Amino acid sequence: MLFNIFINALDNSIGSSLTKSGGDTKLGGEVDTSEGRAILQRDLDRLEEWASKDCMKFSKDHCKVLHLGQHNQRAQYRLGSVWLGSSVAERFLGVLVGNKLTMSQQCAAAATKANQMLGSICRGITSRDRDVITPLYSALVRLHLEYCTQFWSPQFKKDVDRLVMVQRRATKMIRGLENLPCEGRLKDLGLFSLEKRRLRETSSQYSGT
């Protein structure tokens, strides 16, 4: 609470979009003219002044510029006397956002985490009964595949297949279902496909707003 009170004045006199979450601060705006670049640099200068006034220091080695847009001129910016480097992807509330906005990197990261957790279950649990594997998959694996899907969704078939392969691997672990097709395994276990679950989550979000 004290930290939130302390950084409450961080966005005073800031004209660009500023998001604050924990120890992470993101400054952004539409920059397609020299005036837009000047506004963004001015706001960076004001952030540096705020930090200096309150005896704070930004971790400038971790401050990067994410250039979005196909025709972005990739202008350079500085924070104080330090010129900021560029980045191809940054995390926002746990979601990896790439400079091409394709979400392929997020899909790869989600599939990797889910596969790692599934591997841990496979090594640590000897039982292959559905009453054991299905709850573990739902509680520990699927959350990585579905975290914040209202914000991101696979756009390419290769990304969809990468996520689906995790669910296929999980359901194939269950004794007695090894020879069934994936759709048959899901139906037998009472599980929805990842695509159907994403659609349900998105529609429930809109119906609740």
BALOBA-1460 file (C-alpha; in Angstrom, 3 decimals):
// residues 209
<rec num="1" residu="m" x="0.000" y="0.000" z="0.000"/>
<rec num="2" residu="l" x="2.809" y="2.406" z="0.886"/>
<rec num="3" residu="f" x="4.542" y="1.637" z="-2.382"/>
<rec num="4" residu="n" x="1.346" y="2.322" z="-4.348"/>
<rec num="5" residu="i" x="0.889" y="5.625" z="-2.509"/>
<rec num="6" residu="f" x="4.484" y="6.559" z="-3.193"/>
<rec num="7" residu="i" x="4.289" y="5.951" z="-6.960"/>
<rec num="8" residu="n" x="0.815" y="7.488" z="-7.239"/>
<rec num="9" residu="a" x="2.341" y="10.775" z="-8.397"/>
<rec num="10" residu="l" x="4.495" y="9.065" z="-11.013"/>
<rec num="11" residu="d" x="2.175" y="9.954" z="-13.883"/>
<rec num="12" residu="n" x="1.705" y="13.622" z="-12.980"/>
<rec num="13" residu="s" x="2.218" y="15.809" z="-16.073"/>
<rec num="14" residu="i" x="2.766" y="12.720" z="-18.231"/>
<rec num="15" residu="g" x="1.062" y="13.038" z="-21.602"/>
<rec num="16" residu="s" x="1.779" y="9.515" z="-22.838"/>
<rec num="17" residu="s" x="0.120" y="6.308" z="-21.697"/>
<rec num="18" residu="l" x="1.659" y="5.062" z="-18.442"/>
<rec num="19" residu="t" x="0.973" y="1.698" z="-16.811"/>
<rec num="20" residu="k" x="2.184" y="0.755" z="-13.340"/>
<rec num="21" residu="s" x="2.106" y="-2.799" z="-12.029"/>
<rec num="22" residu="g" x="4.273" y="-3.746" z="-9.078"/>
<rec num="23" residu="g" x="7.843" y="-2.788" z="-9.858"/>
<rec num="24" residu="d" x="7.171" y="-2.589" z="-13.593"/>
<rec num="25" residu="t" x="6.444" y="0.697" z="-15.375"/>
<rec num="26" residu="k" x="5.624" y="1.023" z="-19.080"/>
<rec num="27" residu="l" x="5.426" y="4.279" z="-21.005"/>
<rec num="28" residu="g" x="3.870" y="4.231" z="-24.443"/>
<rec num="29" residu="g" x="2.196" y="6.253" z="-27.114"/>
<rec num="30" residu="e" x="1.455" y="6.585" z="-30.807"/>
<rec num="31" residu="v" x="4.603" y="7.935" z="-32.400"/>
<rec num="32" residu="d" x="4.421" y="8.661" z="-36.124"/>
<rec num="33" residu="t" x="5.658" y="12.254" z="-36.243"/>
<rec num="34" residu="s" x="8.600" y="14.210" z="-34.895"/>
<rec num="35" residu="e" x="6.200" y="15.873" z="-32.457"/>
<rec num="36" residu="g" x="5.126" y="12.486" z="-31.112"/>
<rec num="37" residu="r" x="8.744" y="11.477" z="-30.591"/>
<rec num="38" residu="a" x="9.414" y="14.737" z="-28.765"/>
<rec num="39" residu="i" x="6.420" y="14.164" z="-26.453"/>
<rec num="40" residu="l" x="7.613" y="10.668" z="-25.574"/>
<rec num="41" residu="q" x="11.132" y="11.898" z="-24.866"/>
<rec num="42" residu="r" x="9.760" y="14.744" z="-22.748"/>
<rec num="43" residu="d" x="7.807" y="12.244" z="-20.670"/>
<rec num="44" residu="l" x="10.926" y="10.126" z="-20.207"/>
<rec num="45" residu="d" x="12.725" y="13.235" z="-18.972"/>
<rec num="46" residu="r" x="9.902" y="13.881" z="-16.487"/>
<rec num="47" residu="l" x="10.139" y="10.316" z="-15.198"/>
<rec num="48" residu="e" x="13.861" y="10.790" z="-14.661"/>
<rec num="49" residu="e" x="13.194" y="14.065" z="-12.819"/>
<rec num="50" residu="w" x="10.604" y="12.320" z="-10.599"/>
<rec num="51" residu="a" x="13.054" y="9.567" z="-9.743"/>
<rec num="52" residu="s" x="15.853" y="12.008" z="-8.972"/>
<rec num="53" residu="k" x="13.611" y="14.219" z="-6.831"/>
<rec num="54" residu="d" x="12.403" y="11.279" z="-4.719"/>
<rec num="55" residu="c" x="15.848" y="9.673" z="-4.477"/>
<rec num="56" residu="m" x="14.783" y="6.749" z="-6.656"/>
<rec num="57" residu="k" x="16.687" y="5.039" z="-9.435"/>
<rec num="58" residu="f" x="15.356" y="3.300" z="-12.508"/>
<rec num="59" residu="s" x="17.145" y="0.079" z="-13.433"/>
<rec num="60" residu="k" x="18.224" y="1.483" z="-16.776"/>
<rec num="61" residu="d" x="19.907" y="-1.725" z="-17.904"/>
<rec num="62" residu="h" x="16.436" y="-3.295" z="-17.916"/>
<rec num="63" residu="c" x="14.727" y="-0.361" z="-19.642"/>
<rec num="64" residu="k" x="14.108" y="-1.167" z="-23.303"/>
<rec num="65" residu="v" x="12.159" y="0.309" z="-26.205"/>
<rec num="66" residu="l" x="9.618" y="-1.939" z="-27.951"/>
<rec num="67" residu="h" x="8.938" y="-0.568" z="-31.431"/>
<rec num="68" residu="l" x="5.516" y="-1.594" z="-32.751"/>
<rec num="69" residu="g" x="4.245" y="-1.259" z="-36.304"/>
<rec num="70" residu="q" x="5.471" y="-2.397" z="-39.690"/>
<rec num="71" residu="h" x="6.711" y="1.037" z="-40.755"/>
<rec num="72" residu="n" x="8.041" y="2.137" z="-37.386"/>
<rec num="73" residu="q" x="10.997" y="4.484" z="-37.770"/>
<rec num="74" residu="r" x="12.590" y="2.980" z="-34.641"/>
<rec num="75" residu="a" x="13.508" y="6.292" z="-33.037"/>
<rec num="76" residu="q" x="16.028" y="6.260" z="-30.212"/>
<rec num="77" residu="y" x="15.201" y="7.500" z="-26.715"/>
<rec num="78" residu="r" x="17.173" y="8.145" z="-23.589"/>
<rec num="79" residu="l" x="16.432" y="8.005" z="-19.870"/>
<rec num="80" residu="g" x="18.611" y="10.611" z="-18.271"/>
<rec num="81" residu="s" x="22.006" y="10.293" z="-19.931"/>
<rec num="82" residu="v" x="21.526" y="6.629" z="-20.907"/>
<rec num="83" residu="w" x="20.379" y="5.747" z="-24.416"/>
<rec num="84" residu="l" x="17.851" y="2.915" z="-24.273"/>
<rec num="85" residu="g" x="18.288" y="-0.225" z="-26.306"/>
<rec num="86" residu="s" x="15.536" y="-1.868" z="-28.318"/>
<rec num="87" residu="s" x="13.718" y="-5.115" z="-27.577"/>
<rec num="88" residu="v" x="11.908" y="-7.634" z="-29.763"/>
<rec num="89" residu="a" x="9.468" y="-8.637" z="-26.995"/>
<rec num="90" residu="e" x="8.404" y="-7.521" z="-23.532"/>
<rec num="91" residu="r" x="6.143" y="-8.994" z="-20.854"/>
<rec num="92" residu="f" x="2.935" y="-7.242" z="-19.911"/>
<rec num="93" residu="l" x="1.110" y="-8.764" z="-16.935"/>
<rec num="94" residu="g" x="2.833" y="-12.059" z="-17.672"/>
<rec num="95" residu="v" x="2.046" y="-12.081" z="-21.402"/>
<rec num="96" residu="l" x="4.940" y="-11.897" z="-23.851"/>
<rec num="97" residu="v" x="4.187" y="-9.208" z="-26.456"/>
<rec num="98" residu="g" x="6.415" y="-9.192" z="-29.549"/>
<rec num="99" residu="n" x="7.182" y="-6.248" z="-31.789"/>
<rec num="100" residu="k" x="5.235" y="-7.923" z="-34.630"/>
<rec num="101" residu="l" x="2.181" y="-8.538" z="-32.404"/>
<rec num="102" residu="t" x="1.852" y="-12.112" z="-33.716"/>
<rec num="103" residu="m" x="1.819" y="-13.717" z="-30.231"/>
<rec num="104" residu="s" x="4.007" y="-16.559" z="-31.547"/>
<rec num="105" residu="q" x="6.530" y="-15.966" z="-28.773"/>
<rec num="106" residu="q" x="3.794" y="-16.093" z="-26.136"/>
<rec num="107" residu="c" x="2.476" y="-19.364" z="-27.589"/>
<rec num="108" residu="a" x="5.961" y="-20.875" z="-27.523"/>
<rec num="109" residu="a" x="6.556" y="-19.731" z="-23.939"/>
<rec num="110" residu="a" x="3.160" y="-21.031" z="-22.771"/>
<rec num="111" residu="a" x="3.698" y="-24.403" z="-24.444"/>
<rec num="112" residu="t" x="7.183" y="-24.711" z="-22.936"/>
<rec num="113" residu="k" x="5.957" y="-24.012" z="-19.391"/>
<rec num="114" residu="a" x="3.017" y="-26.390" z="-19.794"/>
<rec num="115" residu="n" x="5.253" y="-29.147" z="-21.150"/>
<rec num="116" residu="q" x="7.686" y="-28.686" z="-18.275"/>
<rec num="117" residu="m" x="4.895" y="-29.054" z="-15.742"/>
<rec num="118" residu="l" x="3.511" y="-32.082" z="-17.586"/>
<rec num="119" residu="g" x="6.979" y="-33.606" z="-17.549"/>
<rec num="120" residu="s" x="7.183" y="-33.093" z="-13.790"/>
<rec num="121" residu="i" x="3.839" y="-34.863" z="-13.360"/>
<rec num="122" residu="c" x="4.978" y="-37.704" z="-15.590"/>
<rec num="123" residu="r" x="8.178" y="-38.194" z="-13.586"/>
<rec num="124" residu="g" x="6.692" y="-37.714" z="-10.143"/>
<rec num="125" residu="i" x="3.368" y="-39.562" z="-10.434"/>
<rec num="126" residu="t" x="3.366" y="-43.285" z="-11.157"/>
<rec num="127" residu="s" x="-0.398" y="-43.619" z="-11.563"/>
<rec num="128" residu="r" x="-1.885" y="-43.183" z="-15.033"/>
<rec num="129" residu="d" x="-5.516" y="-43.385" z="-13.942"/>
<rec num="130" residu="r" x="-7.862" y="-40.711" z="-15.281"/>
<rec num="131" residu="d" x="-8.948" y="-39.774" z="-11.763"/>
<rec num="132" residu="v" x="-5.332" y="-38.794" z="-11.038"/>
<rec num="133" residu="i" x="-3.997" y="-37.345" z="-14.299"/>
<rec num="134" residu="t" x="-7.063" y="-35.324" z="-15.350"/>
<rec num="135" residu="p" x="-7.265" y="-33.165" z="-12.183"/>
<rec num="136" residu="l" x="-3.486" y="-32.621" z="-12.250"/>
<rec num="137" residu="y" x="-3.630" y="-31.546" z="-15.893"/>
<rec num="138" residu="s" x="-6.553" y="-29.197" z="-15.253"/>
<rec num="139" residu="a" x="-4.971" y="-27.614" z="-12.183"/>
<rec num="140" residu="l" x="-1.268" y="-27.465" z="-13.086"/>
<rec num="141" residu="v" x="-0.855" y="-27.659" z="-16.867"/>
<rec num="142" residu="r" x="-3.853" y="-26.106" z="-18.580"/>
<rec num="143" residu="l" x="-3.518" y="-22.827" z="-16.674"/>
<rec num="144" residu="h" x="-0.289" y="-22.118" z="-18.593"/>
<rec num="145" residu="l" x="-2.074" y="-22.670" z="-21.902"/>
<rec num="146" residu="e" x="-5.011" y="-20.458" z="-20.955"/>
<rec num="147" residu="y" x="-3.514" y="-17.717" z="-18.797"/>
<rec num="148" residu="c" x="-4.939" y="-14.338" z="-19.859"/>
<rec num="149" residu="t" x="-6.193" y="-15.693" z="-23.211"/>
<rec num="150" residu="q" x="-8.620" y="-12.770" z="-23.395"/>
<rec num="151" residu="f" x="-5.533" y="-10.722" z="-24.249"/>
<rec num="152" residu="w" x="-3.721" y="-13.133" z="-26.559"/>
<rec num="153" residu="s" x="-4.713" y="-15.889" z="-28.952"/>
<rec num="154" residu="p" x="-2.720" y="-17.906" z="-31.525"/>
<rec num="155" residu="q" x="-2.915" y="-16.487" z="-35.029"/>
<rec num="156" residu="f" x="-1.040" y="-19.147" z="-36.989"/>
<rec num="157" residu="k" x="-1.633" y="-22.879" z="-37.369"/>
<rec num="158" residu="k" x="1.859" y="-23.701" z="-36.119"/>
<rec num="159" residu="d" x="1.117" y="-21.848" z="-32.870"/>
<rec num="160" residu="v" x="-2.251" y="-23.576" z="-32.461"/>
<rec num="161" residu="d" x="-0.627" y="-26.972" z="-33.051"/>
<rec num="162" residu="r" x="2.104" y="-26.197" z="-30.524"/>
<rec num="163" residu="l" x="-0.485" y="-25.594" z="-27.786"/>
<rec num="164" residu="v" x="-2.744" y="-28.476" z="-28.796"/>
<rec num="165" residu="m" x="0.174" y="-30.925" z="-28.681"/>
<rec num="166" residu="v" x="0.443" y="-30.365" z="-24.934"/>
<rec num="167" residu="q" x="-3.173" y="-31.377" z="-24.387"/>
<rec num="168" residu="r" x="-2.743" y="-34.357" z="-26.696"/>
<rec num="169" residu="r" x="0.311" y="-35.479" z="-24.759"/>
<rec num="170" residu="a" x="-1.528" y="-35.136" z="-21.444"/>
<rec num="171" residu="t" x="-4.609" y="-37.117" z="-22.501"/>
<rec num="172" residu="k" x="-2.475" y="-39.807" z="-24.112"/>
<rec num="173" residu="m" x="-0.795" y="-40.434" z="-20.758"/>
<rec num="174" residu="i" x="-4.055" y="-41.820" z="-19.342"/>
<rec num="175" residu="r" x="-4.299" y="-45.578" z="-19.227"/>
<rec num="176" residu="g" x="-6.852" y="-47.062" z="-21.591"/>
<rec num="177" residu="l" x="-7.095" y="-44.013" z="-23.886"/>
<rec num="178" residu="e" x="-3.776" y="-44.358" z="-25.700"/>
<rec num="179" residu="n" x="-5.269" y="-45.695" z="-28.933"/>
<rec num="180" residu="l" x="-8.183" y="-43.273" z="-29.189"/>
<rec num="181" residu="p" x="-7.981" y="-40.151" z="-31.408"/>
<rec num="182" residu="c" x="-7.529" y="-36.866" z="-29.562"/>
<rec num="183" residu="e" x="-11.163" y="-35.851" z="-30.016"/>
<rec num="184" residu="g" x="-12.291" y="-39.186" z="-28.600"/>
<rec num="185" residu="r" x="-10.021" y="-38.836" z="-25.578"/>
<rec num="186" residu="l" x="-11.342" y="-35.343" z="-24.833"/>
<rec num="187" residu="k" x="-14.951" y="-36.508" z="-25.146"/>
<rec num="188" residu="d" x="-14.323" y="-39.524" z="-22.923"/>
<rec num="189" residu="l" x="-12.706" y="-37.294" z="-20.255"/>
<rec num="190" residu="g" x="-15.350" y="-34.558" z="-20.503"/>
<rec num="191" residu="l" x="-12.786" y="-31.956" z="-21.590"/>
<rec num="192" residu="f" x="-13.194" y="-29.182" z="-24.149"/>
<rec num="193" residu="s" x="-10.635" y="-28.431" z="-26.825"/>
<rec num="194" residu="l" x="-8.387" y="-25.428" z="-26.116"/>
<rec num="195" residu="e" x="-10.040" y="-23.475" z="-28.937"/>
<rec num="196" residu="k" x="-13.525" y="-24.027" z="-27.505"/>
<rec num="197" residu="r" x="-12.339" y="-23.022" z="-24.034"/>
<rec num="198" residu="r" x="-10.810" y="-19.808" z="-25.414"/>
<rec num="199" residu="l" x="-14.090" y="-18.965" z="-27.120"/>
<rec num="200" residu="r" x="-16.001" y="-19.647" z="-23.881"/>
<rec num="201" residu="e" x="-13.659" y="-17.459" z="-21.856"/>
<rec num="202" residu="t" x="-13.832" y="-14.612" z="-24.376"/>
<rec num="203" residu="s" x="-17.640" y="-14.733" z="-24.671"/>
<rec num="204" residu="s" x="-18.058" y="-14.847" z="-20.883"/>
<rec num="205" residu="q" x="-15.815" y="-11.804" z="-20.541"/>
<rec num="206" residu="y" x="-17.871" y="-9.786" z="-23.017"/>
<rec num="207" residu="s" x="-21.188" y="-10.897" z="-21.519"/>
<rec num="208" residu="g" x="-19.991" y="-9.716" z="-18.119"/>
<rec num="209" residu="t" x="-19.025" y="-6.200" z="-19.266"/>
